[in-house]
Amino acid sequence: MLTKRQNDILKIIVLEYIKLAKPVSSNLICDTLNCSSATIRAEMATLEDYGLLEKTHTSSGRVPSEEGYRYYVDNLMELKKMSAEDMLKLQIIFHNNQLEISDCLKKSLEIVSELTNYTSIKLGVTSHENTLKEFNVVPLDDRNMIAIVITDKGHVEHKTIDVGNIDIEEVKKTVNLINNMIIGTPIDEVSAKLEYEVKPIIGKYVKEHERLYNVFYDVFNNFTNKNVDIVGKKNILNQPEFNNIDKVKEILEKLDDEKIVDLVEEKDNDIKIYIGKENNLDDDMTVIKTKYKTPLEEGTIAIVGPKRMEYDRVVTMLDYIKSNLEKQGE
């Protein structure tokens, strides 16, 4: 158990290092706490012995260790009220009645990424409460069509597909067969129904059945699987602690759309903070994430940045976005 003064010193060092990315000297703390330099140095040495601070080779100052950040988050952090600028930019998004809920989420994460210089991630899964209402195709030219999927909740997805030189009547037969067999099916069960009920019989009705089946299966599979939006991926380049090009390449590779799914998915409704080795992304990063749920979609929203992250500000922003998404869906 730390003393009040030790808590104060650790908090000052964490906040100063977050702000400046430079080791914090005893002189700065002396001025803040009105204590002698010898007293502060002794307390800093004790905090270092506890594993909460680290001494760098380039300075006599201290920086927070991973355990120091964790102690700060669990015991010392006070959630920061959103600034007028942050609040206004997010309010404009959520008060815009012209935007769909999914657009509100995407744009709000773009704003968070812009304001914080961190990476924002949305990992969504179409809600199982959606059922397929309609499936259709619209020809664009001799080869390409737009496939349109509509759910009973009004959610619409479309994708351009290439059917080559297959006759339009063959395409229509396939669409009609799919509609007759899977309309009313929960969206997250459509792929299985296509595989086990439509695929075995489609050859009886459609000549080019194998090719068309594969094209349309991909349309539904993309719709029902996890969808990822990553904003501000290259913000990592702006963080002073990441000046090693190999390290940056490694992190950017992990932030690839396909690889990020297992790294940021969250099963807990609360906002969770994973620091360094606690997350599956990188030992030098922090991931703050939470689940969200709207009538059309549920998934995870996450903010990714260095361990030297503005924890109090990010948690407040995520909480604001999460609560407003829930209000939009009421």
N, C-alpha and C positions, 0 to 999 in steps of 0.2 A: 504494500500500500504506500503510495507516494504521499509526501507532505504537500501542503497547499503550495508552498514555494516551488517545490519540484514540479507540481502540476502546472503552475504558472510559467515556469521556465520552458517546459516541454511545449506548451501551447504556443508560446511566443516563437520558439524555434520552428515549429511546424508551419505556422502562418507566414512567418517571414521567408522561409525557404520556398513555400508554395508561390509566394509573390515574386521573389527575386531570383530564385534558382542559384543562390550563392550561399556558402556556409555562413552560419550566424555566429558572430563574435560575442564574447562576454561583455564587451563595452556597450553594445546596444541594449543588452538585457539589464545592465547596471542602471542605465538611464531610465529604463521603463519601470523597474521595480525598486529603484532607489536603494540598491545594496552595493556593497564593496565588490570590486573586481575579484578579489580572492575568494569571497563567499560564493559568487556565481560560478567561478571556475571549479570550485570544490563540488558544487551541486551538479554541474555538467559532467564532471568525472564520475559521480555516482550514477547519473542517468546512463552514462556510457557503460558502466559496469552492469547495469540492469539490462543492457541490450536495447535500450530505447533510442540512443543516439549513436552516431558514428563520427569518427574524426577523419577528415580527408587528408590526403598527402600534400595537397597544395595550399592548405590554409590551417591556421590554428583554430578556426571556427568549427562548429558541429553541424551535422545534418541529421534529419530523422532517419532511423532505420525502418525496415519494414514493420518490425514490432512496435516501433514508435508511432507510426501512422495508425496501426491497428488500435493502440491504446488511446490515441487522440480521438479516433472515430467512435470508439465504444464509451469513452469516459469524459471527454473534454469538448467535443464538437457541439456547437450551438447552431441550429439551422438558421441560415441567413434569410431575412426577408428579401423578396425579389426587388431589384431596383426598379425604378419607374420605367427605365428604358426597356429592360427585359420584360416586364409585365405588359407594357403597351404593345410590343411586337408580337407577343403570344396572344394577347387579347384580340388583336386585329384578325388573327387566324380563326380563333374559335367563335368570334362574333360574326363571321362572314357566313350568312345563311346560304350563299350560293355554293359553298364547298361541301362535298361529301365528307363523311367521317374519315375515310381513308386518306383523303387529300389533306384534311386538317392535321392528321398524325404525321404525314410525310413532310408537310411544310413546317410544322412546329419543330420537328427534329432538324430540319435544315437551318432554322433560326438558332437553335441551341448550339449546333455545330459552328455556326458563324460567330456567335457571341462568345463562346468558350475556347474556340480553336481546338476542340477535341473532335473525335469521330463519333457520329451518331448512327445507331443501327436499329432497324426494325425487322424483326423476324416474325412473319405472320403465318397463320394457318387458317384457312377458310373454316368458319364455324360449322360444326356438325348439324346445327339447327337449320342450315340452308338446305333446301331440296331443289333439284333441277326442275325448272319450269319450262324451259324451251332451249332447243339447240338448232342452229340454222347456219347456212352458209350464203355468202353474197359473192358472186363472181366479180373479179377485177379485170381479168383479161383471159386469154386462152389457157393459161397455166395456173394462175394464182387466184385465190379466194380468201375472203375473210370469214373465219369460223367464229360464231358468236354463241356464248354460253350465258344464259340468264337464269337466276335463281328466284325462288318465290319471295325472297326478301328484297328483290329489286337490284341485286348485285349483278353487274354485267362485266364480262371479260371477253376480249376479242383477240384473235391471233391470225396473222397472215400465213396461209399454208400454200404449198406448191403441190398440185395434184397431177402435174405433167400433162400428158395428152389423154387422160382418162375422159371418157364421154360424160357430159353434164348429167345425163339421165342416170348413169351409174352412181354418180355422187348423190343425186337426189334420193335414189333408192336406199343408199346407205344411211343418209340423214333420217329418212322416214323410219327405217328399221330401228335406229338408235332411239329416236323419239318414242316410238311405240313401246319399246322395252324398258326404257330407264327413266321416263318422265315421272317425277314424284319420288325419285330415289334421293336419299341424303347425299350431298355432294361428296362427302368423304368415303362413300361406298360405291361411287360411280365406276371407278377404275376396276374394282373387283367384279362388278356386275358385267362390265364389258368383257373382261377376261373369261369369266366362267359361264356367261349366259349368251352374250352376243357372238363372241368369236366362234363357238362351235357350230353355229347355224348360218352365219353370214354368207358362206360359200354357196348356199342353196339359192340365194336371191341375187347376188352381185358377182359379175365375172371378175373384176379387178379387186376382189374382196381383200386379199392380203395387204396390198399396198394402201388401200383406203382405210382399212382397219387400223393399220399402224399410224397413219397420219392423224386420225381422229383420236386414237388412244393417247397419243402424245399431247394433244390439245387438252384433254381432260386431266391427264396426269400432271401437267404443268399447273393447271388451275387448282387442283386439290392438294398439291404438295406445298411445302413451306415456301413462301416467297420472301426474298430478302431485299431490303433497301439499305445501302451503306452511303452515308453522307460525310464528306470531309475526310476521306481516307488518307489524303496526303497531308493533312494537318500535322501528322507525326513529324514531318520534315521541319516544322516550325518550332519544335520543342528542343531547347538547348541541350538536354541530356542525350539526345539521339543524334550525335554528329558522326557516328560510325556508319559508313554506307552499307556494310554487310549486315549490321544490326537492323537498319531501316528496311533493307530488302527482305529480311526474314520476317519482320512484322507485317509489312505490306502483303507478303505472300499469304500469311495467316489470315489477313483481312479479305481474302478472296471470297466472293459470293458463296461458292460451294463449300468451302472449308469452314466458314464462320458459323454455320448452323449449329454444330455440336458444341461450339465454344461459348456461345452466348445464350442458348436456350435456358429459360428460367421456369421453374415449376412452382415457385413461391409467390404469393400475391403481394408480399411486402417488398419494399425497396431494399435490395441487398448490395453490399459493397464487398468486392473481392479484390484484395490487395496482393500484388506480386505473386508469390507461389500459391496463393489461394485460388487463382483463376487458371483456366486452361489455355489462356492466350499467350502470355509472356510474363516472365518473372519481374520485368521492369515496368509492367503496366498495371493499371487499375481498371476494373470493369464494374460499373454501377448499373444494375439492371432490375427490372420488375416485369411482371406479367401485366397484360392489358386485355380487356375484353369489350367488344362492341357487338351490336346485334348481327353484324356481318362477319366479324373476324375476331380471332383471339391470337395472342402470341406474346412476344417479348420485345421490350424496348430497352436499349442499353446505350450507355455513354462510355467510351473507351478513351483513356488518356494515360499520361505518365503517373507514376505513384505520387508525384508532386502535383496532385490534382486539387482543384477547389471543391473539396468534398461537400461543404455546406451549401454552396451555390448550386451544384449539380443535383443534389438530392432534392432541393426545393423546386428546381425546374422540372425534374421528372415527376414529382408529386403533383405539380400543377397540371402537367400534360395528362397524366393518368386520371386525375379527378375530372378534368374537363371532357375527356373522351367518354367517361362513364355518364356524365350529364348529357352529352350530345345524344347518347343512345337511349335515353329515357323517353 
